[in-house]
Amino acid sequence: MSDRPLSPARRSVLRGSLAASAALALPAGSGGAPAFALSGRPRAEWGVQSGDVTCGSALVWVRSDRPARMIVETSATESFRNPRRWHGPLLGTDTDFTGTTRLRELPSGRQVHYRVLLADPDDPRRTGEPVTGTFRTVPVHRRGGVRFLWSGDLAGQGWGINPDLGGYRVYDAMARLDPDFFLFSGDTVYADGPIAATAALPGGGTWRNVTTEEKAKVAETLAEYRGNFRYNLLDGNLRRFNAQVPTIAQWDDHEVRNNWYPGQVIADTDTRYTEKSVDVLAARARRAFGEYFPVSTLRPGAHEGRVYRVLRQGPLLDVFVLDMRTYRNANSPDGQTADPRGILGREQLEWLKRELSRSRAVWKVIAADMPVGLVVPDGQEGRPHFEAIAQGDPGAPLGRELQIAELLRFVKHRRITGTVWLTADVHHTSAQHYQPSRAAFTDFEPFWEFVSGPLNAGAFPASALDGTFGPERVFVKAPAVANVSPAGGYQFFGEVDIDADSAELTVRLREQDGTVLFTKVLRPGLVGQ
């Protein structure tokens, strides 16, 4: 099946969340973020989100406009008769008034309706208008199958929320497919990309942006990073989507700074930054990321925790969320013949191998924030440096490729079936098949990698392929020139649909309006295909 219509219950929830989110209106003519009212009851003007949903648990997120106690009520129906109540955290300045509540002991494979109330800390009887949402818990059995979407790259290259075009319209198209969850594959914000009020379009015309103070410059302070995440929540399409569809969020580089790596020091010639330590910037960005997304391995307001994790979605699917930023080595020409740190770091690599070997799911989706065989240059002068795994040398593995070769060899020799790689990052959509018979490194089984994005950012020409792992580009859609605006098209998301009866996995690459561009059906239980 391709299009699953919204259930009546979910349509009702969306109407409720739309009414509640309508309170977030931009001041007429200002183009700025709304001022917080300091009187009355607490308000959840930024909508609600759920995330990292399992068979018996989920995270629910909200942001208040002032100090408040977070309360969540859940029900099997939208009437909220006999609701179950969950007392969440006190929301204050330490988390930018955001909070996440973990719901436990939920029924598996069921639609859960929830509403968030914000209570006055000094008078719990004074609560604001409830904001509603819904999600489906993961089934213990195969009944119903699994459907999810993925994409990345939101508000990049200066292309922000354009009211003239209806804002982030792609989220409405994704909502119509009624997925079980959305895998947000990195570049969830562009903290290094200021948003101006207008931008000139090629061939004439003007792109108009909603603007905020925090998006007027590159982010350096914690407040500025937080403001980048708030910016995207100004879009009503995104808020409605968040109320309907749980998110599994990962990060890449633009949550911090373009092409960053640990230990990097920003050159004095880059006068946009007064803080030159990327480690300092990354710590602030990760804190804001954990405050604005419900992530099970990060605690809001804290510096500890990690982004990489596995989300078990029942007997049909495990999702392995990678972090290709926090533990990588420095960007370089990447031609070294030994590379113990690589792009994942040793600890994360061993975790991934261990969890893959433990997985009993039919399909194991490796959610990578960067592609395997697509060459992504770093743009350094002189001898080129590289940003992702591939470095353009089609021979034996070098540099970061050594770590991927180790992983692929492990998957082959442990006879782990059903691995599929999903990614974004490169601002076009494509499907690559990796085959040992075409490769310089041959000790692996064939696998597929699918690329999607951007959601609302500049689109770019297709990346070159590196032949080390034998990729063949079976499909691609990309512009011929760089930084095509969302008004020019080339905005994409992907869909994965796993059939409950056959366990076949169908991938569809879709355009912004939902049009299917490419379809691939994969059979379960094969070592390589």
Buried (B, 14 or more C-beta within 10 A) or exposed (E): EEEBEBEEBBBBBBEBBBEBBEBBEBEEEEBEBBEEEEEEBBBBBBBBBBBBBBBBBBBBBBBBBBBBBBBBBBBBEBEBEEBBEBEBBBBBEEBBBBBBBBBEEBEBBEBBBBBBBBBBBEEEEBBBBBBBBBBBBBBEEBEBBBBBBBBBBBBBBBBBBBEEBEBBBBBBBBBBBBBBBBBBBBBBBBBBBBBEEEBEEEEEEEBBBBBBEBBEEBBBEBEBBBBBBBBBBBBBBBBBBBBBBBBBBBBBBBBBBBBBBBEBEBEEEEEEBEEBEBEEBBBBBBBBBBBBBBBBBBBBBEEEBBBBBBBBBBBBBBBBBBBBBBBBBEBBBBEEEEBEBBBBBEEBBEBBBEBBEEBEBBBBBBBBBBBBBBBBBBEBEEEBBBBBBBBBBBEEBBBBBBBBBBBBBBBBEEEBBBBBBBBBBBBBBBBBBBBBEBBBBEEBBBBBBBBBBBBBBBBBBBBEBBBBBBBEBEBBBBBEEEBBBBBBBBBBBBBBBBBBEEBBBBBBBBBBEBEEBBBBEBEBEEEBB
